[in-house]
Amino acid sequence: MVTREQILSMIPHQGGMCLWDRVLHWDTGSVQLQAGSHRDPEHPLRHNGQLGAIHLCEYGAQAMAVHGGLRARDHGGRAAPGVLVALRDVQLHVSRIDQLPGLIQAHAQVLVEAEASQQYGFRILHAGQLLAEGRAAVMLQPLA
């Protein structure tokens, strides 16, 4: 299992903006993660005390970043920073996530990748219920 501290060392999102707590499983084509950050009253994406389901897109994008960090680390390097450029076919099956009592899980899978871009599919669940799904595309920036 990959811990939050290890995740923090691999992605640019720090402090409360690091949304994932642990990696449950990963391989070259996919990653499964788990988090309880949606319950945090100090969550940086909350507005008027609530955390809307739209923020699950950020959870999905960060799952991509964690996967990129894991793959780069496995090859002795660091992942290139990415810029989210598109979300496609996003379906939100709930309106809010701040009141969900248990942990959430994500599964993100590489769909297409090139030297300077990647596209992943993501699904986010709570207690077996699908909360959100979609695809996200990232343009990678060269490492300095």
N, C-alpha and C positions, 0 to 999 in steps of 0.2 A: 504494500500500500504506500502511496505517496502522500505525505503530510502537507498541511497548510504551509509550514515553514519552507518546505521544498518547493511548493507552488510559487510562493512569494519570490523565491530566488530565480524563477524562470520567466516571470511575466512582468510587464511594466506596471500593472495595477497593484497598488500598495495600500496598506491599512484597510479601512472598511470597504474600499473599492475592489479588493480581492474577494470575489464572491464565493469561491469554492473552498471547501474545507479539506477535501481529500479526493484522491484518485482511487477508484475501486479496481479498475482494470484498464489496461491500454495495450494496443499493439500498433503496428505501423499504419493501419487504416482507420482506427477508431479509438475513442476514449469514453470511459464511464466515470462520472464524478458524483459527489454527494456534498450537500451543504445544508446548513440551518440558518444561514445569514438572513433569509427572508423574514425571520421572526425578530430580528434585532430592532428595537425601537429607535436606535441611532443609525439605522441603515442610511447611507448617504443619498440614495435615490428616492427615499420616502418624500411624499408631498402631503401636507396636512395630516400627518400621522399614518398615511396609507401607502401601500406599495402595490401599484397596478401591475396587471399581467403583462403589459407592454414591456416591462423591464426584464421579462424572461428572454427577450432578444439579446440583452446584454449578457445574461447568463450563458446563452448559446454562443455568443461571440467569444466570451472568455474561455469557454470550453475549447474552442478552436485554438486560442492562444496557449492554453495549457498543453494541448496536444502537440503543438509546434515546438514548445519548450522541451517537452519530453523527448521528442524525436531528435531535436538538435543535441540535447544533452547526451543521448545515447550514442551520438557520433562525435562526442567531445567538443561540441561548439555551443553557440547561443543562437536562438531563433532570431531571424530578422523581424524587426518591428512591422506591424501591419496596420493598415487603415481600413476600417469597415467601409465598403463602397456600395453594397447592395444587400437588401433583404428581399427574399422572394417567397411566395406561397406561405406566408406566415399565417398560422391559424391559432388563435387564442381560445381556449376552451373554458376559461374562468375569467372573472373581471379583476379579482384581487388575489394576491398571494400572501399578504402579511398575516392573515388569520389562519393559515394552514398550520396544524399543530406539529406535524412531523418533519422529517428531512425531505428535501427534494433531491431528485437524481436527474442527471442528464446523460444522454448518449449522443455523441457527435461523431460523424463519419465523413471521411474525405470522399468527395464526389469527383472533383476535378482539381488537378494542380498543374501548375506550370512554374517556370523559374521565378516569375514575379507576381504570381497570384494563386489563390486557392479558393475553392468553394466546398463548403461542408453542408451536410444536412444535420439538423439537430432535433431532438425530442426531449422534452422535460416533463417529468412525472412526479406525482406525490401519492404515496400509498397505492401505487398501481394505476392511478388515474392520470390520463394524459392531460397536461396543463397547456402545453404549447408545442408547436412543431413548425419547421420551416427550413429555409436554406439561407446561408449567408456567404457573401463573397468578400474577400480581403485582397487588397493590393499590398504586396510586401515591399518594404523600403530597404535599400542596401545597408548593410552594417557599416558603421563608421570605422 
